[in-house]
Each structure stands twice: as C-alpha cells, then as structure tokens.
C-alpha cells in the first residue's frame, strides 16, 4: 500500500487496515516458522505497511490535537 492510498482512507478504515495487516503478518510469520515461504520478502513488506499505517494514525492524531 502506498502512502497516497493510505491518506485517501478515513481514520476508521486506516485502523481497520492496520488490524488486518497485523493479522496477516502473524500468519506469515507462523507459516514461515513451519516451512520456508516462497517469498520471504512478504514479511518485510507487511512490516513496512504496518509502519506506514501507524505513521498515518500518529500524524492524524497530532493534527487533531493542534486544532
């Protein structure tokens, strides 16, 4: 997910997407522990998406505090 796509979402959608990404990351890690993933870079991409979502939530919280 790109930053522009994340900014286009509402706050509720961002939080929901964050939960989905965290669950997907847990599943990927579990699957990788059992047998190696075909593309282990998926774990890195999932972590980066989670970080992007966290960053957007933090930015929105700070923007609402400054108003």
Chimera marker file (.cmm) of the C-alpha trace (Angstrom):
<marker_set name="trace">
<marker id="1" x="0.000" y="0.000" z="0.000" r="1" g="1" b="0" radius="0.5"/>
<marker id="2" x="1.344" y="3.399" z="-0.979" r="1" g="1" b="0" radius="0.5"/>
<marker id="3" x="1.233" y="6.465" z="1.236" r="1" g="1" b="0" radius="0.5"/>
<marker id="4" x="-1.188" y="8.208" z="-1.137" r="1" g="1" b="0" radius="0.5"/>
<marker id="5" x="-3.596" y="5.289" z="-0.858" r="1" g="1" b="0" radius="0.5"/>
<marker id="6" x="-3.384" y="5.383" z="2.936" r="1" g="1" b="0" radius="0.5"/>
<marker id="7" x="-4.039" y="9.135" z="3.061" r="1" g="1" b="0" radius="0.5"/>
<marker id="8" x="-7.169" y="8.653" z="0.953" r="1" g="1" b="0" radius="0.5"/>
<marker id="9" x="-8.693" y="6.333" z="3.584" r="1" g="1" b="0" radius="0.5"/>
<marker id="10" x="-10.756" y="7.515" z="6.529" r="1" g="1" b="0" radius="0.5"/>
<marker id="11" x="-9.366" y="7.156" z="10.033" r="1" g="1" b="0" radius="0.5"/>
<marker id="12" x="-11.603" y="4.164" z="10.766" r="1" g="1" b="0" radius="0.5"/>
<marker id="13" x="-10.520" y="2.475" z="7.543" r="1" g="1" b="0" radius="0.5"/>
<marker id="14" x="-6.853" y="3.055" z="8.405" r="1" g="1" b="0" radius="0.5"/>
<marker id="15" x="-7.326" y="1.457" z="11.820" r="1" g="1" b="0" radius="0.5"/>
<marker id="16" x="-9.193" y="-1.473" z="10.294" r="1" g="1" b="0" radius="0.5"/>
<marker id="17" x="-6.484" y="-1.922" z="7.661" r="1" g="1" b="0" radius="0.5"/>
<marker id="18" x="-3.863" y="-1.837" z="10.431" r="1" g="1" b="0" radius="0.5"/>
<marker id="19" x="-5.564" y="-4.709" z="12.251" r="1" g="1" b="0" radius="0.5"/>
<marker id="20" x="-5.815" y="-6.703" z="9.023" r="1" g="1" b="0" radius="0.5"/>
<marker id="21" x="-2.134" y="-6.160" z="8.246" r="1" g="1" b="0" radius="0.5"/>
<marker id="22" x="-1.089" y="-7.184" z="11.762" r="1" g="1" b="0" radius="0.5"/>
<marker id="23" x="-3.089" y="-10.407" z="11.488" r="1" g="1" b="0" radius="0.5"/>
<marker id="24" x="-1.615" y="-11.105" z="8.064" r="1" g="1" b="0" radius="0.5"/>
<marker id="25" x="1.899" y="-10.571" z="9.443" r="1" g="1" b="0" radius="0.5"/>
<marker id="26" x="1.259" y="-13.030" z="12.264" r="1" g="1" b="0" radius="0.5"/>
<marker id="27" x="0.063" y="-15.629" z="9.766" r="1" g="1" b="0" radius="0.5"/>
<marker id="28" x="3.099" y="-15.056" z="7.556" r="1" g="1" b="0" radius="0.5"/>
<marker id="29" x="5.495" y="-15.420" z="10.488" r="1" g="1" b="0" radius="0.5"/>
<marker id="30" x="3.769" y="-18.595" z="11.630" r="1" g="1" b="0" radius="0.5"/>
<marker id="31" x="3.807" y="-20.074" z="8.138" r="1" g="1" b="0" radius="0.5"/>
<marker id="32" x="7.470" y="-19.153" z="7.735" r="1" g="1" b="0" radius="0.5"/>
<marker id="33" x="8.347" y="-20.841" z="11.032" r="1" g="1" b="0" radius="0.5"/>
<marker id="34" x="6.743" y="-24.091" z="9.912" r="1" g="1" b="0" radius="0.5"/>
<marker id="35" x="8.123" y="-24.156" z="6.387" r="1" g="1" b="0" radius="0.5"/>
<marker id="36" x="10.039" y="-21.511" z="4.443" r="1" g="1" b="0" radius="0.5"/>
<marker id="37" x="7.918" y="-19.099" z="2.472" r="1" g="1" b="0" radius="0.5"/>
<marker id="38" x="8.318" y="-18.954" z="-1.276" r="1" g="1" b="0" radius="0.5"/>
<marker id="39" x="8.855" y="-15.196" z="-0.991" r="1" g="1" b="0" radius="0.5"/>
<marker id="40" x="10.114" y="-14.210" z="2.489" r="1" g="1" b="0" radius="0.5"/>
<marker id="41" x="10.155" y="-10.543" z="1.420" r="1" g="1" b="0" radius="0.5"/>
<marker id="42" x="6.387" y="-10.563" z="2.070" r="1" g="1" b="0" radius="0.5"/>
<marker id="43" x="7.191" y="-10.349" z="5.789" r="1" g="1" b="0" radius="0.5"/>
<marker id="44" x="9.252" y="-7.196" z="5.253" r="1" g="1" b="0" radius="0.5"/>
<marker id="45" x="6.551" y="-5.626" z="3.079" r="1" g="1" b="0" radius="0.5"/>
<marker id="46" x="3.917" y="-6.373" z="5.713" r="1" g="1" b="0" radius="0.5"/>
<marker id="47" x="6.038" y="-4.776" z="8.445" r="1" g="1" b="0" radius="0.5"/>
<marker id="48" x="6.579" y="-1.678" z="6.308" r="1" g="1" b="0" radius="0.5"/>
<marker id="49" x="2.847" y="-1.385" z="5.606" r="1" g="1" b="0" radius="0.5"/>
<marker id="50" x="2.135" y="-1.600" z="9.336" r="1" g="1" b="0" radius="0.5"/>
<marker id="51" x="4.680" y="1.150" z="9.976" r="1" g="1" b="0" radius="0.5"/>
<marker id="52" x="3.101" y="3.335" z="7.282" r="1" g="1" b="0" radius="0.5"/>
<marker id="53" x="-0.326" y="2.869" z="8.829" r="1" g="1" b="0" radius="0.5"/>
<marker id="54" x="0.999" y="3.679" z="12.316" r="1" g="1" b="0" radius="0.5"/>
<marker id="55" x="2.670" y="6.806" z="10.948" r="1" g="1" b="0" radius="0.5"/>
<marker id="56" x="-0.554" y="7.998" z="9.331" r="1" g="1" b="0" radius="0.5"/>
<marker id="57" x="-2.551" y="7.407" z="12.519" r="1" g="1" b="0" radius="0.5"/>
<marker id="58" x="0.035" y="9.346" z="14.541" r="1" g="1" b="0" radius="0.5"/>
<marker id="59" x="0.020" y="12.213" z="12.049" r="1" g="1" b="0" radius="0.5"/>
<marker id="60" x="-3.769" y="12.420" z="12.155" r="1" g="1" b="0" radius="0.5"/>
<marker id="61" x="-3.779" y="12.375" z="15.959" r="1" g="1" b="0" radius="0.5"/>
<marker id="62" x="-1.237" y="15.201" z="16.099" r="1" g="1" b="0" radius="0.5"/>
<marker id="63" x="-3.188" y="17.206" z="13.511" r="1" g="1" b="0" radius="0.5"/>
<marker id="64" x="-6.383" y="16.861" z="15.527" r="1" g="1" b="0" radius="0.5"/>
<marker id="65" x="-4.590" y="17.947" z="18.728" r="1" g="1" b="0" radius="0.5"/>
<marker id="66" x="-3.272" y="21.101" z="17.069" r="1" g="1" b="0" radius="0.5"/>
<marker id="67" x="-6.732" y="22.289" z="16.035" r="1" g="1" b="0" radius="0.5"/>
<link id1="1" id2="2" r="1" g="1" b="0" radius="0.2"/>
<link id1="2" id2="3" r="1" g="1" b="0" radius="0.2"/>
<link id1="3" id2="4" r="1" g="1" b="0" radius="0.2"/>
<link id1="4" id2="5" r="1" g="1" b="0" radius="0.2"/>
<link id1="5" id2="6" r="1" g="1" b="0" radius="0.2"/>
<link id1="6" id2="7" r="1" g="1" b="0" radius="0.2"/>
<link id1="7" id2="8" r="1" g="1" b="0" radius="0.2"/>
<link id1="8" id2="9" r="1" g="1" b="0" radius="0.2"/>
<link id1="9" id2="10" r="1" g="1" b="0" radius="0.2"/>
<link id1="10" id2="11" r="1" g="1" b="0" radius="0.2"/>
<link id1="11" id2="12" r="1" g="1" b="0" radius="0.2"/>
<link id1="12" id2="13" r="1" g="1" b="0" radius="0.2"/>
<link id1="13" id2="14" r="1" g="1" b="0" radius="0.2"/>
<link id1="14" id2="15" r="1" g="1" b="0" radius="0.2"/>
<link id1="15" id2="16" r="1" g="1" b="0" radius="0.2"/>
<link id1="16" id2="17" r="1" g="1" b="0" radius="0.2"/>
<link id1="17" id2="18" r="1" g="1" b="0" radius="0.2"/>
<link id1="18" id2="19" r="1" g="1" b="0" radius="0.2"/>
<link id1="19" id2="20" r="1" g="1" b="0" radius="0.2"/>
<link id1="20" id2="21" r="1" g="1" b="0" radius="0.2"/>
<link id1="21" id2="22" r="1" g="1" b="0" radius="0.2"/>
<link id1="22" id2="23" r="1" g="1" b="0" radius="0.2"/>
<link id1="23" id2="24" r="1" g="1" b="0" radius="0.2"/>
<link id1="24" id2="25" r="1" g="1" b="0" radius="0.2"/>
<link id1="25" id2="26" r="1" g="1" b="0" radius="0.2"/>
<link id1="26" id2="27" r="1" g="1" b="0" radius="0.2"/>
<link id1="27" id2="28" r="1" g="1" b="0" radius="0.2"/>
<link id1="28" id2="29" r="1" g="1" b="0" radius="0.2"/>
<link id1="29" id2="30" r="1" g="1" b="0" radius="0.2"/>
<link id1="30" id2="31" r="1" g="1" b="0" radius="0.2"/>
<link id1="31" id2="32" r="1" g="1" b="0" radius="0.2"/>
<link id1="32" id2="33" r="1" g="1" b="0" radius="0.2"/>
<link id1="33" id2="34" r="1" g="1" b="0" radius="0.2"/>
<link id1="34" id2="35" r="1" g="1" b="0" radius="0.2"/>
<link id1="35" id2="36" r="1" g="1" b="0" radius="0.2"/>
<link id1="36" id2="37" r="1" g="1" b="0" radius="0.2"/>
<link id1="37" id2="38" r="1" g="1" b="0" radius="0.2"/>
<link id1="38" id2="39" r="1" g="1" b="0" radius="0.2"/>
<link id1="39" id2="40" r="1" g="1" b="0" radius="0.2"/>
<link id1="40" id2="41" r="1" g="1" b="0" radius="0.2"/>
<link id1="41" id2="42" r="1" g="1" b="0" radius="0.2"/>
<link id1="42" id2="43" r="1" g="1" b="0" radius="0.2"/>
<link id1="43" id2="44" r="1" g="1" b="0" radius="0.2"/>
<link id1="44" id2="45" r="1" g="1" b="0" radius="0.2"/>
<link id1="45" id2="46" r="1" g="1" b="0" radius="0.2"/>
<link id1="46" id2="47" r="1" g="1" b="0" radius="0.2"/>
<link id1="47" id2="48" r="1" g="1" b="0" radius="0.2"/>
<link id1="48" id2="49" r="1" g="1" b="0" radius="0.2"/>
<link id1="49" id2="50" r="1" g="1" b="0" radius="0.2"/>
<link id1="50" id2="51" r="1" g="1" b="0" radius="0.2"/>
<link id1="51" id2="52" r="1" g="1" b="0" radius="0.2"/>
<link id1="52" id2="53" r="1" g="1" b="0" radius="0.2"/>
<link id1="53" id2="54" r="1" g="1" b="0" radius="0.2"/>
<link id1="54" id2="55" r="1" g="1" b="0" radius="0.2"/>
<link id1="55" id2="56" r="1" g="1" b="0" radius="0.2"/>
<link id1="56" id2="57" r="1" g="1" b="0" radius="0.2"/>
<link id1="57" id2="58" r="1" g="1" b="0" radius="0.2"/>
<link id1="58" id2="59" r="1" g="1" b="0" radius="0.2"/>
<link id1="59" id2="60" r="1" g="1" b="0" radius="0.2"/>
<link id1="60" id2="61" r="1" g="1" b="0" radius="0.2"/>
<link id1="61" id2="62" r="1" g="1" b="0" radius="0.2"/>
<link id1="62" id2="63" r="1" g="1" b="0" radius="0.2"/>
<link id1="63" id2="64" r="1" g="1" b="0" radius="0.2"/>
<link id1="64" id2="65" r="1" g="1" b="0" radius="0.2"/>
<link id1="65" id2="66" r="1" g="1" b="0" radius="0.2"/>
<link id1="66" id2="67" r="1" g="1" b="0" radius="0.2"/>
</marker_set>
